Amino acid sequence: LLVGAVMSSVPLLVALLFGDWNSALVQCLIVLAFTGLGFTLHRAGISGELQRNEALVLVALTFVVTPLLSAFLFVAFGLSFTDALFEAVSGISTTGLSTVADPYIYPATFLFTRAWLQWYGGLGVIVLGIALLGGQDIATRRLYTPLDDRVLANSSRQFARQMLRVYVLLSLGAWVVLSVAGTDPFIALLHTLSAVSTGGFSPFADSLQHLPDWGNRYLVIALSLIGALPLAMVIERGLRQVGSDVEVRTLLALCLGWTLLLAWRMHQTLGIDWSEALLQGGLLGISAQSTTGFAVLAPMHLDDMAKLLLCLAMLSGGCVGSTAGGIKLLRILILLRVLQLYFLRSAMPRHAVVPHKL
């Protein structure tokens, strides 16, 4: 809750910057609600050790309490509470679905808050909590365990801070690159927050179609692909060794495969020439595999086979330790390896030793 107060203060500053006083007042009340609840519960204290099941519940509750309080800003802009809660949940969970037909008709504070929810939801409220407030104790490790079993109690806070540092630097660098490429700095910021978190909220009804050229569109998609890479592995092994990882290679191979298949379907069913189809297919394929959801061509125009390909890409998702959703590719690779070993062992002598490492 205290982390929610800190993160909610950023849209408050944006509202003050743009002179949106009504939004600033509502956001100030939201910050006070987070702070008041946080300090009240902190003073109440906890009796006994934090158990693993309790840690799991706490992690889940962050995706309930945070959008419940954050939704009131969207209510202030005229959305019903149901739609506002939908928008907030979609943001904090980096899902990217929306009931808002044309976001750009709303003020800058509204647009920034949507993207900001996705940005810190992509990293995770618990990771932020450990990085900013966590201690070097068993409770900190228990909170982190549902996210990453490899982290020890004495390194949980350090690792979370490294995650936060890399995430911030990646976002700042992406924003600068997109702005230098010719995108309006504020629009570049909104797309950066939604791309790095693989959330997919765009301030425009036609998503990336609104950006000036394919170069800018593919820059945003490249950021989405980076968001689907294993951030934890980058910290542990360095960027150079990530390319040799089997999960990362699988991610890149799938992006290439979806690009070719979607381009073929567009060429066959929509009559688009191959160069345009490859551009469209690549953007849609990478966007789906990273579970971001940006698009240039509305999916409603695609045939059923192309839609099924997009569903399969989103279902498999990105790498473990990334901001992407889906089952995660490492789990699928492990399942395929188990099946491979099952069939190998059925054809081998009973005492044969088969290595089962992926």
C-alpha positions in Angstrom: 0.0 0.0 0.0 2.9 2.4 0.8 4.4 1.5 -2.6 1.0 2.2 -4.2 1.1 5.7 -2.5 4.6 6.4 -4.0 3.6 5.2 -7.5 0.3 7.0 -7.4 2.1 10.3 -6.6 3.6 10.3 -10.1 0.3 10.8 -11.9 -0.4 13.4 -9.3 2.7 15.3 -10.4 1.7 14.9 -14.1 -1.8 16.4 -13.3 -0.2 19.4 -11.6 2.3 19.8 -14.5 -0.6 20.0 -17.0 -2.7 22.1 -14.7 -5.4 19.5 -14.5 -6.6 20.5 -11.0 -9.7 18.2 -10.8 -7.6 15.2 -11.6 -4.9 16.4 -9.2 -7.4 16.6 -6.3 -8.8 13.1 -7.0 -5.2 11.6 -7.4 -4.3 13.4 -4.1 -7.2 11.6 -2.3 -6.0 8.3 -3.9 -2.5 8.8 -2.6 -3.9 9.7 0.9 -6.0 6.5 0.8 -3.0 4.3 0.0 -0.9 6.1 2.7 -3.6 5.9 5.4 -4.3 2.2 4.9 -0.6 1.4 4.6 0.4 3.1 7.9 -2.7 1.8 9.7 -1.8 -1.8 8.8 1.9 -1.2 9.4 1.1 0.0 13.0 -1.1 -3.1 13.5 1.9 -5.3 13.0 2.2 -9.0 12.1 2.3 -11.8 14.6 4.4 -14.8 13.8 6.3 -15.7 10.6 5.0 -14.9 7.2 4.1 -18.3 5.6 4.5 -19.2 1.9 0.7 -19.4 1.4 0.3 -16.0 3.1 3.0 -14.5 0.8 1.1 -15.9 -2.2 -2.1 -14.3 -1.0 -0.3 -10.9 -0.5 1.0 -11.0 -4.0 -2.4 -11.7 -5.4 -4.0 -9.0 -3.3 -1.8 -6.4 -4.9 -3.7 -7.0 -8.1 -7.0 -6.4 -6.3 -6.3 -3.5 -3.9 -4.2 -1.4 -6.3 -6.7 -1.2 -9.1 -9.7 -0.7 -6.7 -8.1 2.5 -5.4 -6.6 3.6 -8.7 -10.0 3.2 -10.5 -11.4 6.4 -8.9 -9.3 8.6 -11.1 -11.0 7.1 -14.2 -14.3 7.6 -12.5 -13.5 11.3 -12.2 -13.2 11.4 -16.0 -16.7 10.1 -16.5 -16.3 6.4 -16.7 -18.7 4.2 -14.7 -17.0 2.4 -11.8 -17.3 -0.9 -13.6 -15.5 0.4 -16.7 -13.0 2.3 -14.5 -12.2 -0.8 -12.5 -11.9 -2.8 -15.7 -9.4 -0.2 -17.1 -7.3 -0.2 -13.8 -7.2 -4.0 -13.6 -6.2 -4.2 -17.3 -3.5 -1.7 -16.6 -1.9 -3.1 -13.5 -2.0 -6.7 -14.9 -0.6 -5.4 -18.2 -3.4 -7.0 -20.1 -4.2 -4.1 -22.4 -7.9 -4.6 -23.0 -10.0 -1.5 -22.8 -13.6 -0.3 -22.8 -12.6 3.2 -23.9 -13.3 3.5 -27.7 -11.1 6.6 -28.3 -8.6 7.3 -25.4 -7.2 10.4 -27.1 -10.3 12.4 -26.4 -9.4 12.3 -22.7 -6.8 14.7 -21.0 -3.1 13.9 -20.7 -3.5 12.8 -17.1 -5.9 10.1 -18.0 -3.6 8.8 -20.8 -0.5 8.9 -18.6 -2.2 7.1 -15.7 -3.2 4.2 -17.9 0.3 3.8 -19.2 1.9 4.3 -15.8 -0.3 1.5 -14.3 1.1 -0.8 -16.9 4.6 0.3 -16.4 4.9 -0.5 -12.7 2.5 -3.4 -13.0 4.9 -4.9 -15.5 7.8 -4.9 -13.0 5.4 -5.9 -10.2 4.2 -4.1 -7.0 5.9 -6.7 -4.8 9.3 -6.2 -6.6 8.9 -2.5 -6.1 8.0 -3.0 -2.5 11.1 -5.1 -1.8 13.3 -2.7 -3.7 12.1 0.4 -1.9 10.9 -0.9 1.6 12.0 -4.6 2.0 14.3 -5.7 4.7 17.0 -8.5 4.9 14.7 -11.0 6.6 12.9 -14.3 5.9 9.6 -12.4 5.3 11.2 -10.5 2.4 12.4 -13.8 0.9 8.9 -15.4 1.3 7.4 -12.5 -0.6 9.9 -12.9 -3.4 9.7 -16.7 -3.5 6.4 -16.8 -5.6 8.3 -14.7 -8.2 11.7 -16.3 -8.2 12.8 -19.3 -6.1 16.5 -18.7 -6.8 16.7 -15.5 -4.7 18.1 -16.0 -1.2 16.9 -14.0 1.8 20.1 -11.9 2.1 20.0 -10.9 -1.6 16.3 -10.4 -2.2 16.4 -6.6 -1.7 19.6 -6.2 -3.7 18.2 -8.3 -6.6 14.9 -6.3 -6.6 16.9 -3.1 -6.7 18.9 -4.4 -9.6 15.7 -5.3 -11.4 14.3 -1.8 -10.8 17.5 -0.1 -11.9 17.6 -2.1 -15.2 13.9 -1.5 -15.8 14.2 2.3 -15.3 17.3 2.6 -17.5 15.7 0.5 -20.2 12.6 2.7 -20.1 14.5 6.0 -20.2 16.7 4.8 -23.0 13.7 3.6 -25.0 11.9 7.0 -24.5 14.9 8.9 -25.7 15.4 6.8 -28.8 11.7 7.0 -29.7 11.7 10.8 -29.2 14.8 11.3 -31.3 13.2 9.1 -34.0 10.5 11.8 -34.5 7.7 10.8 -32.2 6.2 13.5 -30.0 8.0 13.2 -26.6 4.7 12.7 -24.6 3.3 10.2 -27.1 6.7 8.5 -27.1 6.6 8.3 -23.3 3.1 6.7 -23.3 4.2 4.1 -25.9 7.4 3.4 -24.0 5.6 2.8 -20.7 3.2 0.4 -22.5 5.8 -1.3 -24.6 8.5 -2.1 -22.1 5.8 -3.5 -19.8 4.3 -5.4 -22.7 1.0 -3.9 -21.8 -0.2 -2.5 -25.1 -2.2 0.6 -24.1 -2.0 3.1 -26.9 -3.4 6.7 -26.6 -4.9 6.2 -30.1 -8.0 4.2 -31.2 -6.0 2.9 -34.2 -3.0 1.9 -32.0 0.3 2.1 -33.9 -1.4 3.0 -37.1 -1.4 6.6 -35.8 2.5 6.8 -35.7 4.1 8.5 -38.7 6.0 5.6 -40.3 7.0 2.0 -40.1 10.3 2.9 -38.5 8.6 4.4 -35.4 6.1 1.6 -35.3 8.9 -1.1 -35.3 10.8 0.8 -32.7 7.8 0.4 -30.4 7.6 -3.3 -31.3 11.3 -3.7 -30.6 10.7 -2.4 -27.1 7.9 -4.9 -26.7 10.3 -7.7 -27.7 12.9 -6.5 -25.3 10.3 -6.5 -22.6 9.6 -10.2 -23.4 13.3 -11.1 -22.7 14.3 -12.5 -19.3 15.1 -9.4 -17.3 16.4 -11.5 -14.3 18.8 -13.4 -16.6 20.2 -10.1 -18.0 21.1 -9.1 -14.5 22.6 -12.5 -13.6 24.5 -13.3 -16.8 24.8 -10.1 -18.7 23.3 -9.1 -22.0 25.9 -11.0 -24.2 25.1 -14.4 -22.8 21.3 -14.0 -23.0 21.4 -14.6 -26.8 22.8 -18.2 -26.3 19.9 -19.1 -24.0 17.5 -21.7 -25.5 14.4 -19.9 -24.3 15.5 -16.6 -25.9 16.4 -18.4 -29.2 12.9 -20.0 -29.1 11.3 -16.6 -28.7 13.1 -15.2 -31.7 12.4 -18.2 -33.8 8.7 -18.1 -33.0 8.6 -14.3 -33.8 10.1 -15.1 -37.2 7.7 -18.1 -37.7 4.6 -16.0 -36.9 5.8 -13.2 -39.2 6.0 -15.5 -42.2 2.7 -17.4 -41.5 0.8 -14.2 -40.9 2.3 -12.5 -43.9 1.3 -15.6 -46.0 -2.3 -15.5 -44.7 -2.6 -11.7 -45.4 -1.2 -12.1 -48.9 -3.7 -15.0 -49.5 -6.9 -13.6 -48.0 -6.5 -9.8 -48.1 -4.5 -9.5 -51.3 -1.8 -7.4 -49.7 1.5 -7.5 -51.6 4.4 -9.4 -50.0 6.4 -6.4 -48.8 3.4 -4.9 -47.0 2.3 -8.3 -45.7 5.7 -8.9 -44.2 5.7 -5.6 -42.4 2.2 -6.1 -41.1 2.8 -9.8 -40.2 6.1 -9.0 -38.4 4.5 -6.3 -36.3 1.4 -8.4 -35.4 3.5 -11.5 -34.8 6.0 -9.9 -32.4 3.3 -8.0 -30.7 1.3 -11.2 -30.0 4.3 -13.3 -29.0 5.4 -10.6 -26.5 1.7 -10.4 -25.4 1.8 -6.6 -25.9 -1.2 -6.2 -28.2 -0.1 -3.3 -30.4 -1.4 -3.4 -34.0 -1.5 -1.5 -37.2 -4.1 -3.7 -39.0 -7.3 -4.3 -36.9 -7.5 -8.1 -36.2 -11.1 -8.1 -37.2 -10.0 -7.9 -40.8 -7.9 -11.1 -40.5 -9.3 -14.5 -41.4 -9.9 -17.2 -38.8 -6.6 -19.0 -39.4 -4.6 -15.8 -38.8 -6.6 -15.1 -35.6 -5.8 -18.6 -34.3 -2.1 -18.0 -35.0 -2.3 -14.8 -32.9 -4.0 -16.7 -30.1 -1.4 -19.4 -30.1 1.4 -16.8 -30.0 -0.2 -14.9 -27.0 -0.9 -18.2 -25.2 2.8 -19.2 -25.3 4.0 -15.7 -24.4 7.5 -14.5 -23.5 10.4 -15.6 -21.4 10.3 -16.4 -17.6 11.4 -13.3 -15.7 10.1 -10.9 -18.4 7.1 -8.6 -18.3 5.3 -10.7 -20.9 2.3 -12.8 -20.1 1.3 -16.2 -21.4 2.4 -19.7 -20.2 6.0 -18.7 -20.7 8.3 -20.4 -23.2 10.5 -22.2 -20.6 7.6 -24.2 -19.3 6.6 -25.2 -22.8 10.2 -26.3 -23.5 10.3 -28.3 -20.3 7.1 -30.0 -21.3 8.4 -30.9 -24.8 11.6 -32.2 -23.2 9.7 -34.4 -20.8 7.7 -35.8 -23.7 10.9 -36.4 -25.7 12.4 -38.3 -22.8 9.2 -40.3 -22.3 9.4 -41.6 -25.9 13.2 -42.1 -25.7 13.0 -44.3 -22.6 10.2 -46.4 -24.1 12.7 -47.5 -26.8 15.7 -48.0 -24.5 16.8 -50.7 -22.1 15.4 -50.4 -18.6 18.8 -49.5 -16.9 19.9 -47.0 -19.6 20.7 -43.5 -18.2 19.1 -40.6 -20.1 20.1 -37.0 -19.1 17.0 -35.0 -18.4 18.5 -31.5 -18.2 17.1 -28.7 -20.4 
